[in-house]
Amino acid sequence: MSVLQGINPNIRKMKQLEYGALASRANQIKEELRKGVRRHYKEVIDVSWGDSHRAGVKPLTFVRQVLAACVYPPLINSNNLPLDVRQRAQKQLGTCAGGSVGSYTETAGVSEIIHSISEFIKRRDGGIPSQPENIYISAGSQWSIGNILHVLVNSEASPKTGVLIPVPCHITTAVSITGLGAVTVPYYLSEEQDWALQVEELQRALESAKGVCNPVALYVINPGNPTGYVQSRKSVQEVIRFASEKGLFLLADEVYQDSVYGKNSEFVSYKRALSEMGPPFSGTVELASFHSVSKGFLGECGLRSGYVELVNLDPAVMNYIQTLFSKDSSSPVLGQIALDLMTDPPKPGDPSYPLYNQETQHMRTVLVQNAKRIHKVVENLPGLSCPPIGGGFYAFVRLHLTPKSIQKSKELGLQPDTFYCMKLLEEGGVLTTPGCEYGQKEGTYHIRLFIMIPRDIMEELLRRLTGFHIKFMKDFS
């Protein structure tokens, strides 16, 4: 018997990514450009990833200096680094077994770093306590989400386990759910209301699952990916009440919490809202909240580190979670150190603070300007629209495609927005992601653009998008 014949049927059901063909063609074009093939552009602008460093954003100096000294300890004795950097590196190495970042750590992570995360959560949530024993560090937030899903999903259950997920939603979590043998139960965010999450739609989704699966969890992304929607305090509370009433475990993906910039928008964590609602909610609703060093202004995607904080879980369940996280030995130590630097950055008066503050404020300014700029440009192009972006790193742009372009995409065996993305890549030199990758209402089409990019690249991106789109709409009118 071949491996193909015996492959896990749940793996077979995992969605094949539309992006794969686009990425492959982009690599071919890059190679052609290197060989001197003439095109209307000299390089491909890649806004398909949620990776700011890949897009040209410079790493934070303080973070990289501390990491450098941890990797090469003799730098601690060098006057070329600020005093607080050297002190911080010395402190970090003191928490590592053998004084080396090459050592394993405890299953949940370095104890001192977990306490730092706990203090960060407490400050963020206005003094609401956070218990270090309820925090687990992992190799990225998606790794933590996968582990919690492993606990929630019973692969032998009949009917199958269900998880409510938003549409649109980044593909990774949906693929993980399917790969575990569970069923994704889609609830649609309201594009007409700037991608708001509506409890009525949650109710509709839950009703649709009857006879199909047994929903046990509700997954939310706040701020949204790919939509950029930021939930209000009232919205978060409504979702908590719904989860309580229906007995659903809450999975709160909050990795963009530091990137909220919309008018009248603020980040309110599910943990804070739950605590402030008081009994019976505060002591009964089960919650897992996720954060990461990949997003926000650190942008350290390659270091692979994130954490989950668990609230109101049965101690017996916590024992199973401890066992589950133990199978992975420990998460990368440099990533754990980056988490510590994210949750406890330089403070006013520290030697590194002026530069750190300058760099992070510049990043925020560029992000806010990019969000406003892309909204303005898109809204002035016929056949495109985009609600104001409240937070996160993406613009999810609506394509109002002509019947002719839709028909052409079908003839080529492509989704209409994939066809648009392929043409944008070929003619405009811009690599983006089609909306079908994230889910969307039937008959609607979108593209996702990463906007945490340098200002000059954003202007070039908009110039290319504008020129291409006008031509595309004319060609397929």
N, C-alpha and C positions, 0 to 999 in steps of 0.2 A: 504494500500500500504506500502511495506517495504521500508526502507531507501535505500536499494540497487537498487530498481526499480526507485527511484526518484533521484538517484545520478547525479550530474553534468556530462554531457557527455564529457566535456573537461577533467575532472579528470580521467574518464575511459581511455582516450587516453594517459595519462601520462605513460611513459616507466617504466616497472618494472625493478629494478636494478639487474643485474647479481651478483653483490657483496653480495647481501643479503644471498644467500646460502653459500658463502664462509665465511662470518662473523659468521654465525650460526655454521658452522662446526668448525671454529677456537675456538669459545667459548666452544664447546663440548670437543675439544682437551685440552684446558687449564684446564678444570674441571677434565679430565682424568689424566692429569699430576699432578694436586694437590692431587689426590687420590692415586698416586703412580704407575700409569700405565707406563710401561717402553717403551720408544721410543728412536730413535737415537739422540734425542735432549731433553733438559731439559725445554726449554721454547719456545714459539712462538715469532718470530721476526715479528712485525707488521709494514710494510711499505706501507700500503694501504691508510692511512690518510695523509692529508697535515698538520699535527699537530706536531710541533717540541717538545713541552713539553711532549706530550704523548710518543714520541719516545725516550725520555731521555735527551733532551737538557735542561740545567738549565735556569730558568728565569733570566732576567737582575736584578742585585741587586738594582740598583737605582730605577727602576720602582716599584719593590715590596716594597721597603722601603717607598716610597712616598704613595703608595696605603695603606700600613699598617697604616701609620700615619693619613691618611684621614679617614679610617674606625674607628680607635681608637685614637682620638685627644690627649689624655694625652701623647702619644709618642712624640708630638711636643715639650714637655718640657723636654724630656729625652736626656741626653748627649750621649746615646748609638747610636744615629743616627747622621750622618754628618749634619753640619749647613745648607748646601744648600738643603738637603732633608727636613729638618724641615721648612725652609722658603718656599719651594715649596708647601708643604702640607698646610701650613697656608694660602698661596695665593689661593690655589685651594678651600679650605673650605670657603674662603671669597667670592667666586663666587657662592656658593650654597645657596639656600634659607634656612634660619634658620641655616646656618653654618653646614649643614649635607648632606652627600652623599645619604641619604635616601629620599631626596626631589625630586619632579619633577623639570625639567628644561624647558626652552622655547622649542617650537616645533622643531626649527632648531638645537637646542643644546645650551650649555652655550655660551653666547656672547663672552666672553674673549677667550674661546677655539677656537671658529670659527675664530676670528681674528688671533690667533696663527697659525691655519691651513693656512689662507690666506697669512701670512708672509712666511710660509714654502714654499708654492707654488711659491711665488714671487722669493725667493732665488733659488729654484730648477730650475726655468725657466729663470734665468739670468736677473731678474729685471722686467720681464713682469708683469704688474699689475694683481692682483687677487682681486675680489670684495667680501667681506664677505657676502653680501646679496645673493650671488649666490651659497653659500655653505650650505649643509644640512648634519647633522650628523644623522646616523641611527644605528640600531642594527646589524652592519656588512655590508660589501659592497654588498652582495647578496640581502639584504633587500632594499638597495637603488636601485639596478638594477631592482628589482621587482616593486618598486614604479614607476620608470620611464617607465617601460614597460606597467604598468597600464594606463599611460597617452597616450602612443603611440598606443596601441592596441584597435581597435574598434571591440568589440565582436559581434556587430550586422551588420558589414559591409559585403557586397557581391560584389566582392569576398572577402575572408578573408584577414586580415592583415598578411603580411609576414615579417620575420626578417632574414637577412642573418647571419649565424653563421659559424665559422670555424669547419672543421673536420680534426683532432680530436679536441674535446672541452669538458671541464669538464661538467658533466651531469646536474648540478644544473640549469644553465641558460636555457638550452634546455627544461628541464622539466617545468620551469616557463612559458616559451613562450607557450608551448602546453596547460598548465593548464589555460591560459588566453583565449584560443580559437583561437590563432594565428597559423601560419604555419612556421616551421623552414625551411629556404632555405639554404642547405649546400653548402659551398665552400671548396674545398679540399686544404689543405696546401701541399706543394711539399716535400715529404720525400727525393726525390733524390737531392734536394737542401737544405738539412738540415732543412726541414719544413718551407721554405720560403713562404710568402704570395705573390701571384702573381695577379696583376690586371686583367690579361687575364682570370684567373679563376673566379674572381669576376664577370666579364662580362658574362662568361658562366652560372654561377649560376643565374644571373639576368634574362638571356634569358630563363632559364629552368622554371622560375616562371610564365611566361606568360600563362594566362588561368587557373592558379592554385590559385594565390593569388596576392595581391597588396603589394609588398615590400615597407616598410617605413623606415627601419633602418638597419644599418650595425654594427654588434657586432665584436669587435676585442679584443684579449688578448695579451698584450705585457708587459713584457716577457710572453711567451706562457705557458699554462697549458693544456695538459701534456707535450708539446714538448720541452720546454726550448729554443725555438727560440727567438732571440731578433731582432726586426726590426731596420733597418738602418734609418737614417734621410730621405734618398731618398725614402725608402719604405713607411714611414709614410706620406710623402708628396704626393706620388702617390695615396695612399688610400684616402687622403683628397680631391684630385682633382676628383677622381672617385665619392665620396660621393656628392661633389658639382654638378658635371655634371648630376648625376642621382637623385638629390634631396633627398638623404637619410640622416637620423639622425644618427650621429655617437655615438656609445656606446663604450667607451674605458676602458677596464678592465685593470688597471695598478697596481695591488696589489703587484706585484713582482718587482717593480721598483728599490728597494734598493738592489736587489740580481742579479746584472749583473756582470759577471766575465769572459766571453768568450774573446778570443783573438780578438782584434780590435772591441770589442762590447762596446756600450755605450747606456744608456737609454736616449731617446728623447721623451718627453711627447707629446701627440697629441695637447695639449693646446699650448705648445711652438712652435711646427712646424706650427700650424695654424696661430698663431700671426705673426711669422716671414715670412710667405708667403705673407702677406700683402693683400690689396684689389685685387679682390673682395672676396677672400676666408675668410680672417680674420674677416669680418663683416657679413658674411652670413651663413657659415656652422654651423649648430647646433650640439653641442657636449655636452656629459655628460661623465665626467672622474671620475673613482672610485679608492679609496684606502682604506686600512684596517690595523688594528693593529694585525690581525691574522697572516699575512705573514711578510716577512722581519725578522729582528733580534729580534723584540719584541716577536713574536710568541704567542701573548695572545689571542688564538682562543676562549677560554671560556668566555672572557670578552665581546665578541660580540659588536664590534664598528668599524664603518667605515664612510666614507663620500663620497659625490658626489659634484663635482663642475660643474655648468651649464654655458654654453657659448652660446651667441647669441640667446637665447630664447625670444620669444615674451612676453612682460610683462603680457599679459592676460593669457598665458600658465603658467607663473610663479605663478600667483594667484591660478590656479588649483593645481599646485604642492604643494604650501603652504597648501592648504586644505587637500591634500592627505597625506602629512606627519603629519598633525595635528591629524589624526585619531589614530595615534600610541602613543599619549601623548608625551613621550620623550624617547630617547634611554637611556640605563643604564648609570648612572653617573660615575661609576668606569671605564667603557669603554671609556667614553668621556675624563676622566682624562688621561687614557693611550694614547689616541690620542694626547693630549697636550704634553705628555712626549716624544712621538715618533717624533712629529714635532718640538719640542724645547728641545732637549736633553742637558745634561751637556756640558759646554764649557771649553776649556783650562783655567786653573786658578781656576775653581770650585773644591771644595773638593772631589766631587764624580767623577770628570772627569777621573783621572788615572785608576780607577777600571772599569768604564764604557767603556773606550777606550780599555782596556785590554780584557774585555769580548766580546765586539763586534768584535774586530780584530781576536780573537780566533775563534769565530763562522764563520767569513768569510773565514779564513784559512782552517778550517775543511770542509766547504762547497765546496770550490774550489778543495781541494785535493780529496774529495769524488767524485766530478764530473769527474775529470781526471781518478781516479782509476776505477770507474765503466765502463767508456768508454774503457779503456785499457783492462780490464778483459773480457768484453763482446765481444769486437772485436777479441779476441783470442780464443773464443769458437765457434766451428762449429755449424751453425744453429742459431746463434744470431748475431745481429748487432745493432749499436746505433750511430747516428751522434754525433759529439762533442756538448756538452751542453753549451749554451751561457749565460743562466740565469735561474732564478727560482729554484724550489726545487725538480725537478723530472727528472728521466731518462725514456724515452719512448722507450723501447727496442723492436726491431723487432724479431719475432719468425718465422724462416723458417722451418715450420713443415713438417714432412714426410706424404705422403698419408696414411700410416698405422695409424698414430696418429689422423689424421683428420677423418678417417673412424671410429675409435674407439669412438671419441667424438660424432659423429652423432648417433652411436648406443646407446649411453647413454643419448641422447637428450640434449647435451651441445654444446655451441659454442667451437670451437677448442682451443681458448686461455683461456676460462674458464676451460676447461678440464686440460690444462697445469697448470693453477693456483691451481686447486684443488689437482693435483698430487704433486705440489711443497709444498703445505700446509701439505698434509698427510705425505710425505716422507722426506721433508726438513725442515718443521716447519717454513716456511716463508709465511706470508699472504700478498699478493699483489693484484692489481686490473687488470682485463683483459682489453685489448684494445677495445673490443666490447662495453664496457661501455661508451667510449668517441667518438665512431664512427671511421671508418677506411675504406679505399678503399676495395671493395670486393676482397676476395682472399688473403688479408694480415691480419696478426695477430700480436698482441703486448701485452706487459705488462707494467704497470706503476709502477716505484719504487720511493718511497720518499727517498731523499738523504740528507736531513738536519737532520742527525743523528750523534751521537757520533762516533768517529773514530773506536773504538773497536767493536762497533755493526756493522759498515759497513764492517769491515774485516770478521767478523763472517758471515754476510749476504752473502758476495761474496764467502766465503768458501763453504757454504751450497748450494748456487746457482750453483757453478761450479760442485760440486759432483753430485747434482741431475740432472743437465742438461746432463752431459755426460752419465749417466745411462739411462735417458729418451730417448735420441737419439738412444742409443744402443737397448733398449727394443722395440722401434717402428721403427727400421730401415727396 
